[in-house]
């Protein structure tokens, strides 16, 4: 049985050849690459939503360079603390599956049999996720209306993704865990300095979340150095700054062949209360 539910009636979905169907007759075609689109038409606010192919290629290339590996390893370390034989894992805002695929690999390596799924609103990202990890379910869906049954998830991942506390609490089992990664004050400040006349630091919200208990917090701070125009452009293009920056400021990066910037994350582990 799939971890996903029908977005129309919330009945369980099951796979029949190249479709996902529910008992009431709703049907959703699988894409050739292996994901299913569960985003209803009324949830689509614009024709092209989510990261496009160019952003996905840039982020995939950047992540392949290992620059965020320390954060990924800390995320997996915290996830493995509560590992159990048949745990259910949902990545809400999974992107290219970079974090989920490695977690699933580690769980299997240690003898577990996880049932894992990831959702994102970007079809381009999900194509890459399905290629990266074929044994995980992938779906086009919104974090604000998860096509997942209530109290069905042991571990929910949210890495640089929109937070929806009400939905996260709904799908997590009692005492289920939420692992979040958020940027800290100086994350990518060196990139901002290279672009803007008046760079700004990130605003970090309080770590307390209603309906959750903070179990563990690990902050990571280190610097990365990019040594080619391609690497610098990949970093820039995978961030929201790319679409918010004018042509003149973008040109400041175009000829740079070296860039050093701090990267700062908080890896936060919460437990659902109540």
PASERO-671394 format. One record per residue (C-alpha): residue in three letters; residue number from 1; x, y, z. Coordinates in steps of 0.02 Angstrom, whole numbers, padded with zeros to 5 digits. Layout:
! residues N
+------+--------+--------+--------+--------+
: pase : vexkol :      u :      v :      w :
+------+--------+--------+--------+--------+
:  ALA :    NUM :      X :      Y :      Z :
...
+------+--------+--------+--------+--------+
***
This chain:
! residues 274
+------+--------+--------+--------+--------+
: pase : vexkol :      u :      v :      w :
+------+--------+--------+--------+--------+
:  UNK :      1 :  00000 :  00000 :  00000 :
:  UNK :      2 :  00060 :  00174 : -00041 :
:  UNK :      3 :  00098 :  00303 :  00094 :
:  UNK :      4 :  00000 :  00426 : -00012 :
:  UNK :      5 : -00187 :  00459 : -00004 :
:  UNK :      6 : -00306 :  00523 : -00136 :
:  UNK :      7 : -00302 :  00714 : -00133 :
:  UNK :      8 : -00488 :  00718 : -00175 :
:  UNK :      9 : -00560 :  00603 : -00042 :
:  UNK :     10 : -00408 :  00554 :  00064 :
:  UNK :     11 : -00441 :  00368 :  00035 :
:  UNK :     12 : -00285 :  00258 :  00023 :
:  UNK :     13 : -00199 :  00247 : -00146 :
:  UNK :     14 : -00129 :  00090 : -00225 :
:  UNK :     15 : -00029 :  00068 : -00383 :
:  UNK :     16 : -00106 : -00018 : -00532 :
:  UNK :     17 :  00019 : -00027 : -00675 :
:  UNK :     18 :  00058 :  00154 : -00718 :
:  UNK :     19 : -00078 :  00234 : -00613 :
:  UNK :     20 : -00117 :  00268 : -00431 :
:  UNK :     21 : -00300 :  00234 : -00391 :
:  UNK :     22 : -00413 :  00247 : -00239 :
:  UNK :     23 : -00564 :  00137 : -00194 :
:  UNK :     24 : -00686 :  00275 : -00245 :
:  UNK :     25 : -00619 :  00279 : -00423 :
:  UNK :     26 : -00504 :  00430 : -00428 :
:  UNK :     27 : -00352 :  00393 : -00536 :
:  UNK :     28 : -00183 :  00478 : -00558 :
:  UNK :     29 : -00060 :  00436 : -00696 :
:  UNK :     30 :  00121 :  00402 : -00654 :
:  UNK :     31 :  00252 :  00501 : -00748 :
:  UNK :     32 :  00379 :  00400 : -00847 :
:  UNK :     33 :  00514 :  00452 : -00725 :
:  UNK :     34 :  00417 :  00375 : -00581 :
:  UNK :     35 :  00326 :  00512 : -00486 :
:  UNK :     36 :  00138 :  00545 : -00475 :
:  UNK :     37 :  00051 :  00714 : -00482 :
:  UNK :     38 : -00066 :  00734 : -00333 :
:  UNK :     39 : -00079 :  00923 : -00340 :
:  UNK :     40 : -00259 :  00970 : -00377 :
:  UNK :     41 : -00294 :  01104 : -00506 :
:  UNK :     42 : -00365 :  01225 : -00377 :
:  UNK :     43 : -00201 :  01215 : -00282 :
:  UNK :     44 : -00100 :  01277 : -00431 :
:  UNK :     45 : -00078 :  01465 : -00416 :
:  UNK :     46 :  00023 :  01488 : -00575 :
:  UNK :     47 :  00063 :  01394 : -00735 :
:  UNK :     48 :  00244 :  01358 : -00691 :
:  UNK :     49 :  00268 :  01327 : -00506 :
:  UNK :     50 :  00413 :  01261 : -00405 :
:  UNK :     51 :  00594 :  01258 : -00457 :
:  UNK :     52 :  00623 :  01249 : -00644 :
:  UNK :     53 :  00745 :  01134 : -00734 :
:  UNK :     54 :  00884 :  01263 : -00731 :
:  UNK :     55 :  00873 :  01285 : -00542 :
:  UNK :     56 :  00864 :  01097 : -00516 :
:  UNK :     57 :  01020 :  01067 : -00623 :
:  UNK :     58 :  01113 :  01204 : -00530 :
:  UNK :     59 :  01067 :  01136 : -00358 :
:  UNK :     60 :  01106 :  00956 : -00407 :
:  UNK :     61 :  01278 :  01008 : -00469 :
:  UNK :     62 :  01313 :  01111 : -00314 :
:  UNK :     63 :  01258 :  00975 : -00193 :
:  UNK :     64 :  01362 :  00847 : -00289 :
:  UNK :     65 :  01513 :  00951 : -00240 :
:  UNK :     66 :  01487 :  00899 : -00058 :
:  UNK :     67 :  01471 :  01076 :  00010 :
:  UNK :     68 :  01319 :  01031 :  00117 :
:  UNK :     69 :  01377 :  00856 :  00165 :
:  UNK :     70 :  01413 :  00903 :  00348 :
:  UNK :     71 :  01233 :  00960 :  00367 :
:  UNK :     72 :  01165 :  00805 :  00280 :
:  UNK :     73 :  01267 :  00692 :  00393 :
:  UNK :     74 :  01203 :  00781 :  00549 :
:  UNK :     75 :  01025 :  00765 :  00485 :
:  UNK :     76 :  01048 :  00579 :  00457 :
:  UNK :     77 :  01133 :  00557 :  00626 :
:  UNK :     78 :  00982 :  00631 :  00714 :
:  UNK :     79 :  00861 :  00530 :  00607 :
:  UNK :     80 :  00949 :  00366 :  00649 :
:  UNK :     81 :  00927 :  00394 :  00837 :
:  UNK :     82 :  00744 :  00341 :  00829 :
:  UNK :     83 :  00760 :  00218 :  00684 :
:  UNK :     84 :  00644 :  00068 :  00691 :
:  UNK :     85 :  00620 : -00084 :  00576 :
:  UNK :     86 :  00474 : -00024 :  00469 :
:  UNK :     87 :  00471 :  00162 :  00499 :
:  UNK :     88 :  00379 :  00281 :  00384 :
:  UNK :     89 :  00473 :  00433 :  00322 :
:  UNK :     90 :  00401 :  00584 :  00232 :
:  UNK :     91 :  00508 :  00723 :  00157 :
:  UNK :     92 :  00396 :  00877 :  00141 :
:  UNK :     93 :  00481 :  00986 :  00011 :
:  UNK :     94 :  00602 :  00852 : -00047 :
:  UNK :     95 :  00676 :  00939 : -00199 :
:  UNK :     96 :  00793 :  00820 : -00291 :
:  UNK :     97 :  00788 :  00691 : -00151 :
:  UNK :     98 :  00968 :  00728 : -00098 :
:  UNK :     99 :  00932 :  00705 :  00088 :
:  UNK :    100 :  00796 :  00571 :  00079 :
:  UNK :    101 :  00894 :  00457 : -00037 :
:  UNK :    102 :  01045 :  00455 :  00078 :
:  UNK :    103 :  00939 :  00427 :  00233 :
:  UNK :    104 :  00848 :  00282 :  00150 :
:  UNK :    105 :  01014 :  00208 :  00095 :
:  UNK :    106 :  01082 :  00217 :  00273 :
:  UNK :    107 :  00925 :  00140 :  00348 :
:  UNK :    108 :  00931 : -00006 :  00227 :
:  UNK :    109 :  01117 : -00025 :  00256 :
:  UNK :    110 :  01083 : -00045 :  00442 :
:  UNK :    111 :  00950 : -00178 :  00413 :
:  UNK :    112 :  00792 : -00072 :  00419 :
:  UNK :    113 :  00651 : -00076 :  00292 :
:  UNK :    114 :  00584 :  00102 :  00284 :
:  UNK :    115 :  00430 :  00155 :  00188 :
:  UNK :    116 :  00482 :  00324 :  00121 :
:  UNK :    117 :  00398 :  00459 :  00018 :
:  UNK :    118 :  00438 :  00635 : -00037 :
:  UNK :    119 :  00330 :  00778 : -00100 :
:  UNK :    120 :  00373 :  00938 : -00191 :
:  UNK :    121 :  00282 :  01058 : -00306 :
:  UNK :    122 :  00422 :  01052 : -00435 :
:  UNK :    123 :  00404 :  00918 : -00569 :
:  UNK :    124 :  00583 :  00950 : -00625 :
:  UNK :    125 :  00648 :  00914 : -00451 :
:  UNK :    126 :  00544 :  00756 : -00434 :
:  UNK :    127 :  00610 :  00689 : -00599 :
:  UNK :    128 :  00784 :  00698 : -00523 :
:  UNK :    129 :  00724 :  00625 : -00357 :
:  UNK :    130 :  00644 :  00475 : -00442 :
:  UNK :    131 :  00804 :  00445 : -00540 :
:  UNK :    132 :  00908 :  00457 : -00381 :
:  UNK :    133 :  00802 :  00339 : -00274 :
:  UNK :    134 :  00681 :  00224 : -00366 :
:  UNK :    135 :  00624 :  00132 : -00209 :
:  UNK :    136 :  00546 :  00288 : -00132 :
:  UNK :    137 :  00375 :  00359 : -00179 :
:  UNK :    138 :  00376 :  00535 : -00252 :
:  UNK :    139 :  00229 :  00651 : -00284 :
:  UNK :    140 :  00190 :  00827 : -00340 :
:  UNK :    141 :  00099 :  00899 : -00190 :
:  UNK :    142 :  00096 :  01046 : -00071 :
:  UNK :    143 :  00164 :  01051 :  00106 :
:  UNK :    144 :  00004 :  01143 :  00154 :
:  UNK :    145 : -00107 :  00998 :  00099 :
:  UNK :    146 : -00011 :  00837 :  00117 :
:  UNK :    147 : -00089 :  00687 :  00028 :
:  UNK :    148 : -00049 :  00577 :  00177 :
:  UNK :    149 : -00161 :  00496 :  00308 :
:  UNK :    150 : -00173 :  00564 :  00484 :
:  UNK :    151 : -00049 :  00492 :  00610 :
:  UNK :    152 :  00040 :  00386 :  00480 :
:  UNK :    153 :  00217 :  00458 :  00482 :
:  UNK :    154 :  00356 :  00415 :  00604 :
:  UNK :    155 :  00483 :  00541 :  00540 :
:  UNK :    156 :  00450 :  00699 :  00440 :
:  UNK :    157 :  00592 :  00795 :  00356 :
:  UNK :    158 :  00582 :  00980 :  00314 :
:  UNK :    159 :  00745 :  01047 :  00240 :
:  UNK :    160 :  00739 :  01229 :  00183 :
:  UNK :    161 :  00554 :  01200 :  00149 :
:  UNK :    162 :  00392 :  01288 :  00195 :
:  UNK :    163 :  00332 :  01250 :  00372 :
:  UNK :    164 :  00150 :  01203 :  00402 :
:  UNK :    165 :  00131 :  01154 :  00584 :
:  UNK :    166 : -00052 :  01103 :  00573 :
:  UNK :    167 : -00020 :  00981 :  00429 :
:  UNK :    168 :  00141 :  00915 :  00504 :
:  UNK :    169 :  00053 :  00877 :  00669 :
:  UNK :    170 : -00091 :  00795 :  00576 :
:  UNK :    171 :  00015 :  00669 :  00481 :
:  UNK :    172 :  00141 :  00629 :  00618 :
:  UNK :    173 :  00106 :  00484 :  00736 :
:  UNK :    174 :  00094 :  00523 :  00922 :
:  UNK :    175 :  00273 :  00557 :  00978 :
:  UNK :    176 :  00326 :  00558 :  00796 :
:  UNK :    177 :  00476 :  00665 :  00753 :
:  UNK :    178 :  00501 :  00817 :  00643 :
:  UNK :    179 :  00677 :  00854 :  00579 :
:  UNK :    180 :  00698 :  01030 :  00513 :
:  UNK :    181 :  00846 :  01120 :  00436 :
:  UNK :    182 :  00841 :  01310 :  00432 :
:  UNK :    183 :  00971 :  01441 :  00382 :
:  UNK :    184 :  01051 :  01546 :  00519 :
:  UNK :    185 :  01097 :  01730 :  00519 :
:  UNK :    186 :  01253 :  01727 :  00410 :
:  UNK :    187 :  01206 :  01587 :  00290 :
:  UNK :    188 :  01276 :  01632 :  00117 :
:  UNK :    189 :  01322 :  01806 :  00177 :
:  UNK :    190 :  01477 :  01804 :  00067 :
:  UNK :    191 :  01367 :  01778 : -00086 :
:  UNK :    192 :  01258 :  01925 : -00035 :
:  UNK :    193 :  01412 :  02034 : -00009 :
:  UNK :    194 :  01468 :  01996 : -00187 :
:  UNK :    195 :  01299 :  02048 : -00258 :
:  UNK :    196 :  01221 :  02185 : -00154 :
:  UNK :    197 :  01283 :  02356 : -00100 :
:  UNK :    198 :  01195 :  02332 :  00066 :
:  UNK :    199 :  01193 :  02146 :  00105 :
:  UNK :    200 :  01075 :  02088 :  00241 :
:  UNK :    201 :  01081 :  01948 :  00368 :
:  UNK :    202 :  00943 :  01820 :  00386 :
:  UNK :    203 :  00810 :  01839 :  00519 :
:  UNK :    204 :  00800 :  01681 :  00624 :
:  UNK :    205 :  00632 :  01647 :  00704 :
:  UNK :    206 :  00616 :  01571 :  00879 :
:  UNK :    207 :  00647 :  01384 :  00880 :
:  UNK :    208 :  00490 :  01345 :  00983 :
:  UNK :    209 :  00346 :  01271 :  00881 :
:  UNK :    210 :  00169 :  01252 :  00944 :
:  UNK :    211 :  00122 :  01070 :  00968 :
:  UNK :    212 :  00303 :  01010 :  00966 :
:  UNK :    213 :  00441 :  00988 :  01094 :
:  UNK :    214 :  00618 :  01031 :  01041 :
:  UNK :    215 :  00721 :  00875 :  01075 :
:  UNK :    216 :  00888 :  00923 :  00999 :
:  UNK :    217 :  00968 :  01072 :  00913 :
:  UNK :    218 :  01134 :  01067 :  00822 :
:  UNK :    219 :  01206 :  01222 :  00739 :
:  UNK :    220 :  01336 :  01205 :  00602 :
:  UNK :    221 :  01445 :  01349 :  00546 :
:  UNK :    222 :  01586 :  01337 :  00420 :
:  UNK :    223 :  01650 :  01421 :  00263 :
:  UNK :    224 :  01653 :  01356 :  00085 :
:  UNK :    225 :  01760 :  01417 : -00059 :
:  UNK :    226 :  01702 :  01402 : -00239 :
:  UNK :    227 :  01842 :  01407 : -00367 :
:  UNK :    228 :  01755 :  01422 : -00536 :
:  UNK :    229 :  01625 :  01530 : -00621 :
:  UNK :    230 :  01516 :  01377 : -00646 :
:  UNK :    231 :  01514 :  01333 : -00460 :
:  UNK :    232 :  01475 :  01513 : -00413 :
:  UNK :    233 :  01333 :  01521 : -00538 :
:  UNK :    234 :  01264 :  01354 : -00478 :
:  UNK :    235 :  01256 :  01418 : -00299 :
:  UNK :    236 :  01176 :  01581 : -00353 :
:  UNK :    237 :  01048 :  01499 : -00467 :
:  UNK :    238 :  00989 :  01377 : -00335 :
:  UNK :    239 :  00942 :  01518 : -00215 :
:  UNK :    240 :  00790 :  01634 : -00215 :
:  UNK :    241 :  00912 :  01778 : -00241 :
:  UNK :    242 :  00930 :  01730 : -00425 :
:  UNK :    243 :  00753 :  01786 : -00467 :
:  UNK :    244 :  00755 :  01934 : -00349 :
:  UNK :    245 :  00917 :  02012 : -00414 :
:  UNK :    246 :  00926 :  02137 : -00556 :
:  UNK :    247 :  01036 :  02115 : -00709 :
:  UNK :    248 :  01168 :  02239 : -00649 :
:  UNK :    249 :  01193 :  02149 : -00484 :
:  UNK :    250 :  01191 :  01979 : -00569 :
:  UNK :    251 :  01332 :  02038 : -00682 :
:  UNK :    252 :  01442 :  02064 : -00529 :
:  UNK :    253 :  01451 :  01875 : -00511 :
:  UNK :    254 :  01467 :  01832 : -00694 :
:  UNK :    255 :  01656 :  01857 : -00704 :
:  UNK :    256 :  01703 :  01799 : -00530 :
:  UNK :    257 :  01807 :  01641 : -00522 :
:  UNK :    258 :  01823 :  01628 : -00333 :
:  UNK :    259 :  01700 :  01655 : -00192 :
:  UNK :    260 :  01710 :  01617 : -00007 :
:  UNK :    261 :  01553 :  01621 :  00098 :
:  UNK :    262 :  01496 :  01561 :  00268 :
:  UNK :    263 :  01362 :  01427 :  00274 :
:  UNK :    264 :  01260 :  01414 :  00433 :
:  UNK :    265 :  01123 :  01290 :  00474 :
:  UNK :    266 :  01021 :  01236 :  00624 :
:  UNK :    267 :  00968 :  01053 :  00622 :
:  UNK :    268 :  00818 :  01042 :  00737 :
:  UNK :    269 :  00733 :  00885 :  00802 :
:  UNK :    270 :  00556 :  00903 :  00871 :
:  UNK :    271 :  00436 :  00776 :  00945 :
:  UNK :    272 :  00250 :  00789 :  00918 :
:  UNK :    273 :  00157 :  00820 :  01081 :
:  UNK :    274 : -00020 :  00768 :  01122 :
+------+--------+--------+--------+--------+
***
